[in-house]
Amino acid sequence: MSRPFARAFAGWRTGLSGPVIVLQAGNAVNYFGSGLILPFEIIYLHEVRGFPTATAGLVLAALMGTAAVVTPPSGALVDRFRAKPIVIAGNLASALGYAGLAFVDRPWQAFVCSAVGGAGLGVAGTANRVLSLSLVTAEQRASLFALGRVAGNFGLGSGATVAGFIIASVHHLRAFQALYLFDALTYAAFALIVIVAIPNPRLAKAAAPNQSGAGFRAVARDRLFLILIAANIVLLTVGPALFANILPPFATAHTPVGPGEIGVVVFLNTFFIVVAQIPATRVVKRMRRTHAFAGISALWAIGLLAVLLATLTRSTLAATTVLAGVAIVIAIGECAQSTVLGPLVADLAPPHLVGRYMSLYSLTFTAALAIGPAAGGAVLATSPDAVWWGGALTAVLIGVGLLRLGNRIPDPLLQTRCAPPQAAPEAT
């Protein structure tokens, strides 16, 4: 029995250094704190603090909007200074903002705290990615992004589960305050971990601006990068964003499943990512990046179309089984997406522009989370089935477009196969 277990755990080996493992463990703790409050923020502001629902929604929008606004400037800041102090400052700002949300009585106070917390999130997010990249080699980037995805999903999922039990048993102001204060504590703890355990290297020696350009104008001239960023926004919108935000209301209205079954489906998606992400990285590394992008698009197209199968049965078990399959298919695509695109962006970025490149990469997730519910909700209200076949068609078109980029996309496999042979020594 020991050999099968050893083989299973061997698939989880990343080869990453101790500081990287510590940093990602800190990320997991940080995401755990976020998971404690994420599902219950509107409930807290509306039911406990008495804010109108629309105001509660605007408070959350202010938090994410502030994070999005400060993300590009944070990229420029990271390119000029080292990432470590910026990570620390951003997390301390988030700690202050979320701690303040535990004590708000009036909407203006909530908006101020959300702005502070959101600014911290935007600044620390980019700096954290750049700091992580400075601790690994180019060959380890795929494993780094995969481990980061595991830390995020594990932290959010476990935090939301724990908070659900707490709120279900103690639906009281002090329970919500404790959750917000603990979330703030995780940001402060993460800042302390970075101070104590993480070195402060530079990613690479910056090139002079007159050599290869500087600022976001130089980034805007990288057409391949802009194409990839736009494609990623669309793929994330029709894939994970539709799954997370549009599937629950669609399924409860048009299939036999209820909220309990939806909870199981979402749990399976998160659980599969946590378990399969690291082993999946080894598989994706053996694929060309264009083929991986095409595979991701195909998987999400299949998953979106499969949602419609759940509407053809009256059996709750059968519909839940179909949607569980959809959750796993979407999760497989998510595992591949994080392994391919993150390292590719890092490869495309000149050393003196890594912060700016990573800041725009981070914005793709924010944009997809904003566009997905808005566009999906509008289509859901007029033609529910069109959400899924329209999303599938869009995914296929994006996959074909990325596949046609071919050798324009830098690929470690292609570089290895095309490496010039060493000259044989001359005979004497």
Secondary structure, DSSP 8 states (H G I E B T S, - for coil): -HHHHHHHHHTT-----HHHHHHHHHHHHHHHHHHHHGGGHHHIIIIIT---HHHHHHHHHHHHHHHHHHHHHHHHHHHHS-HHHHHHHHHHHHHHHHHHHTT--SHHHHHHHHHHHHHHHHHHHHHHHHHHHTTS-GGGHHHHHHHHHHHHHHHHHHHHHHHHHHHHH--SHHHHHHHHHHHHHHHHHHHHHHHHH-----SS----HHHH--HHHHHHT-HHHHHHHHHHHHHHIIIIIHHHHTHHHHHHHHSS--HHHHHHHHHHHHHHHHHHHHHHHHHHHTS-HHHHHHHHHHHHHHHHHHHGGGGG---HHHHHHHHHHHHHHHHHHHHHHHHHHHHHHHHHS-GGGHHHHHHHHHHHHHHHHHHHHHHHHHHHHH-HHHHHHHHHHHHHHHHHHHHHHGGGS--HHHHHHT----------
